[in-house]
Amino acid sequence: MRRFSFMFLLLISPLPLVALILNQPVQSECAVLMNAKTGRVLWKKNPDLEVYPASTTKIATVFYVLMQKPNSLKERVVAQKEALISVSPFQKRQDNYAKCPSYYNETDGSQVGIKLGEEMTMEDLLYAAMVSSGNDACNVLAQRVGGGSIESFMQNLNSFLRKLGCTKTHFTNPHGLHHPEHVTTAYDMARLTQCAMYHPTFCKIAKTVNYERAKTNKQQKTVYVNSNRLMRQGRYYYPYAVGVKTGYHSKAQNTLVAAAEKDGRLLICSLMLCKDRSQRFQDARTLFEAAFNEQMVEKELISPGDQPFSRAVAGGKLPLSTYADEALKISYYPSEEPALRCQLVWNETLALPIKQGTKVGEVKLLADNAEVATLTLFAKEAVTETWSSCLARHLKRFWFLYLGLLIVATYLFIRQRS
């Protein structure tokens, strides 16, 4: 196996905070635009401000259920009483939420009208939660996945979110109805959605505009309609939109986590505290368009030809000099310029003599600590062995033979003298 010697070579470019090219005005108080593949933040505004997420909470609930119950879409779930309790907002808020659990539905909240004892598939409940924003559907899912306890579900969900890197998020219910301790940040919601959008079933649900739920034992079939206007024909329709969730309550104001994909580039836009119901969609379009209108740039870091990388070789007549027959390049969008670093890697198993053109090492290009390209280094000139090195090597290799000859010679000499 080839052994290598590592050396940090140079820091090529700094990590940019916010690219000026995406310095776009948005009305939402908190905003993050993120590349879903790399996690790089292209644009931000108050990304770590603690806010109420409202129904964008359902992104976490649906994703977590899918992770905990894989291959269970056709599993049938019977709605229990605890998941369907509804109280007035006043009842819930009195005594600082001491009497009513945070997960209780509110009479003026968004529900799909699930009835006690109604039997629905896990799949129908997931679509009811994400597409129609059913708070009751979220509770039914949480009770089932939480082993009969919505509180247990929330404890596990919060642990799951922390492991994803959503360190400033704490949810007290699975649907997003207001509670003073039910909080997140624009960055955390973008990070959560980044993870969720790589789950194929979540993606399918998140970009569904209309979903027909089959007839149940309690109700006729019905159609769930998505409120994300980026995906519906009209003023704010955006052809590259692929999800994910809107939200609203009076303290959270209007919220939106949106995703759009163009030319293989998937972006996540998280918007919180938007006063105007429609403006959040315009804010998302503004940020998506600014990013998608960027032209990719190419940076040549090392040109082909003779290279400055050289080293002494033990026993060699000359230092080892190098050349490359191609350039080391990287392409990126201006708003996503990565922190670049090179590593010089020598092949430590080379033996003298080294012929001209022999592969002697590599320069590895790291973008944000991930290897993205490699440049091969070749010997510019042959390196031969010195006479003294050759003699020392032979003596070391055949010492037992020379020792044996010396012993024989000594024996013959003594015998002759005697």
N, C-alpha and C positions, 0 to 999 in steps of 0.2 A: 504494500500500500504506500502511496506517495505521502511523504511528510512535508509539511510546509512551515515556514517561519512568517509570523504575522507582524506587521508594523503599521500603525496609523500614519497615513501619509499627509493628508491635508483636509481641512474643512473648506469645501468649495463655495458653498453659499449658505447664508443664514436662514433660519426659519422665519418666514414672514408672519406678522400678526394678522393683518387684514390687507388683502390686495386692493390697491386704490381703484383698479379697473372695475371692481364690484362695489364701489362706494355708492350704493343706491339708496335713495330715501324711501323709507317705509313708515307707515303710521303705527304699526304694531309696536308696543313698548319693548317687547323682547322678541328676538329673531335669531335663528341660526340656519345657515345653508351649509350642508355637509355632503361630501362625496361618499356614497354608500359603500363603495369598494374599499377605499383607503381610510375612511374616517376623518379625512382632512376637512377642517372648517374653512370654507371659502369666504364666508361673510358672517358677521355677528353683531348683535346689539343687545346689551344686557343679558348675555347668555346664561349667567349664573344667578340671576335674580330669582328669589323664591316666589312662585306664583301658584295659582290654582289651575289645574289642567282641564276641569270640566270633563266632558265626555271623551276627550282624547285618552283618558284613563283606560278606555276599552281596548286600546291597542295592547296594553300590557296584559289585560285579562285574557283576551283572545289568544295572543301569542303564548302565554303561559299554559293555557288549557291545551293548546296544540302540542306543546312540548311535553306535557305530562300525560296526555292521552293520545299518543300516536296511533294511527290506524283504527280510530274509534268513531269515525264520523257517522256511522250507521247505528251506533249504540243508542238505545232508547232511554230517555230520562223522563221521570214522572215529577211534575212540579209539586213541591211541598209548601205547606202554609208559611213557614218562616221566610221563604224567599219571596213571597208575594205580599207581605204586609205593607200597606201604604198608610202614611200619616200626613197631616198637613205640615208645611214648612215651619209653621209656628210651634206645633207640638214637638217637632224634632229639635228646634233650636232652644226651647225653653230649658232652664237649668243647665245651660251650657252643654247640651247633648247628653245629659246624665241619664235620662229616662229612656231615650230611643237610640238604639245602635245606629251608627253611621250608615250602615248598609240598607236600612229601611227605605223603601221607595217613598217618594213624595207624590201627593195627589196631583200636583201640577207638573210632574216630571215626565220625561219621555219613556213610554212603555208600549209594548206590543200587545198587551191585553191577555197575557197568559192566565189561564184559569186553574184553580186548585184541582189537582189530579190530572191535568192535561198531560198527554204523553207526546213528546217531540224527540226527534233525533238530535244527537249532538251537533250534527251539521246544521240543522235548522236553527238551533239556538245560537250558534256562532254567527250565522248570517243575520239573525235577529239583533244580535248585539252590535255588530259592526255596521251593517247596512242601514238598519232602521233605528239604531241607537237605543235598543230596548234595555232599560235599567232592570226590568224584571227578568229578562233573559240572562243578564250578567249574574244576578243572584242565583238563579237556578243552576247555572254552570258552576258557580263558586261553591255552592252547597254540595253538588255532586263530586267535584274534584277535591273538595276539602274534606271528604269523608263524612259528610253530613253537617259540617261546621263551616260557616262563612268566615268566622274569625280565624280558624285554622288556615283556611285558604289564603287570607290576607297576610298572615305571618309568613307563610311559605312564599307568597308572591313577592313580598318585600325583600326577602333573602335572595330570591332569584334576581331581582332588579339590581341589588348591590353587586352581585357577581358579574352582571353585565357591564358594570361601571357606572351605573346611575346612582352615584353616591349621595346626591342631594335630594333624592326622591323618597317620599314616604306616603303610602296610600292607606286610607282607613276603610275604603269600600271598593268594590270591583267595577263601579259604573261612573263615578266622578261627581256625584251630588256633593254639595258643599259640606265641608267640615274644616274647622280651622287648622287641623293637623294634616289635612290631605293636600300635600304640596309636591311640587317638582320644579324643574327649570327648563328653559327652552333647549339648552344643551342636552340635558338628560333625555328629553323626549325625542330629540333627533338621534341620540345614541341608541335608545330603545328601538326606534323604528328602523334604524340601520340594521340591527340584528334581525328584527322581525321580517324585513323584506327579503331575506335570504331563505325564508321558509316558504316553499312553493304553495302550500295550502293557504297560508296567511296572505300571500300575494294575490292569489285567486279571489279570496274573499274581499280583500281591501279594494280591489279595482272593480268590483261588481256594482253596476248602476241599479239594476232591478233584479230582485230574486223572488221567485214564486215558491212560497212555502206550501207543502202539500196539506191536504185535509187531515185533521187530527181527530181524536176521539171526542173533542169538545167544540171544535170550530171548523168552519169551511176553509178551503184554501184561500190564501191571500197573497198579496204582492208587497214586498218590502222595497222601499224607494230610498236611494242614497241622497243625502243632502249636500254632498260635495259638488259645488257648482263648477269646479274645474273639469269634472267628468261628464257634465250634462250640457246638452246643446243650449246655447244662450250667450249672453254678454260675456261671461267669464270662462266660457269653455276653453280648455287648453288641450290641444291634440296630443301632447306628450305626457299628460297626466296619467298616473297609474295607481292612484289611491291618495290618502289612506283614511283620515277621520277628522270630522269637525267636532266642535264642542261649544257649549254656552251655558252659563248661569250668571246671575247678576254680579257676583263678586269676581268671578273669573273673567267676565266680559266674553268676547268672542275669541275662540281658539281654533287653530288649524294645524294639523301636521299633514303635509302633502308630499307626494313623490312624483318625479317626472323622469323619463328616460329618453335619451336621444343619442344616436350614434354609439350605442353601447355604454353611455355614461349615465349612471343612475344617481340622481340627486335627491336629498331629503331636505325639506324646508319646514322648520318648526316655528310657529308664530303664536305668541301669547299676549294677552292683554290688548286686544284690538277693540276699540270702542264701536266701530261701525261693522255691521254684520257682513256687508259685501266687500269692505276694504281688505279684509284678510285674504280674499281670493285675488284681488289686484296686487297686493303685496307679494304673494307667492308667484304670480305671473312675472312681476317685475324682476324678482331675484332669479327665477329660472331663465328668463330671456337674457339677462345680463351674462349669466354663466354660459349658456348655450351659444351665445354670439361670439364668444372668445375664439381667437385663432390660436391653434397650437403652435408653440415655438420649439425650435431645436437648438440645443446648446452642445457645441463640440468642446469637450473637456481636454482631450489629448489627441493631437494630430498624428497621422501615420508617419513613419520614418524613424530616425535615430531618437533614442530616448535618454533622459538624464539619469536613469536608474542603472547603477553599477555596483559591484561589490568585489571585494578581494576573495579569491578562492585559494584555500590552503594548498600550497605546493604548486600553484600556477605561476607561469612566467609573467602573465599579464593579468590585470583586473578583468572581470567579466563585464563587458559592455553590452547594451541591448538595443533592439529596434522592434517596431511593431509594423505589421503590414496593413493595418486598418486603423480607423479612428475610434475613440471612445466617445459615444454620444448619448444624449438623453432628450426625449421630447416630453413636453408637459404644457398644461394650460397655465397662463400667467397667474391666475388666482390660486393655483395649486402648486406653485414652485416649491419643490421639496428641499429639505436640508440635505445637502450632498456631501458625501465623504468617500475617500478612496482608501483602499487597503492594498499595500504592496505585498505580494505573496511569492517568496522564492521557493523553488524546488530544491529541497535539501538533500535529495538522493543522487544528484548529479555526480558522476565520477570523471576524473581527468583521464584522457584528454576530452575536452568539450568541443565538438565540431561546430563550425559556423552554421547558423540556422537551426540549432537545437532549441527546443522549447525549454526555457530556463525559469519561467515564472509567469505571474499574472498580476494585473491590476484590477481589483474588484471595485465596482461602483455601487455604493449603498445610498439609496434614497429613503430618508426617514428610517434609517437602520435596516432596511430590507434590500437585499442584493437584487439589482435590476439589470446589470450588464457586466461583462468580463472582457478585458483586453489581454490577449496573449503576448508575452514578451519572448523574443528569440535572441540567441547569441549573435552579436554583430560580427565578432571575429572569433576564430578558433583560439582556444586556450590550452596550451601544452604544459607538460609537467617539467619542472626543473630537474637537473641531474641529481642534486642532493636529495630532493624529495623522492625521486625514483629509487635511489639507493636505500634511503631510509625505509621506504615501503617494502622493498625486497627483503631487507634485513628483518623487518618486522614479520613479514609473511613466511619467510623460510628460515627463521632463527634456529629451529630444531635441526635443520640440515647443516647449517654452518657450525652449530655447536657440536654436531656429530663429527664433522670433518676436523674440527679443532681437537676433539678428544682423540681421534685416530692419529692425527699428526703428532700430538703430544706423546701418545703411546709409542709410536714408531721412533720418535726422537729419543725417548728415554731408553728404549730397547737397544737402539744403535749405540748409545753412549756406554751402555753396560756391557 
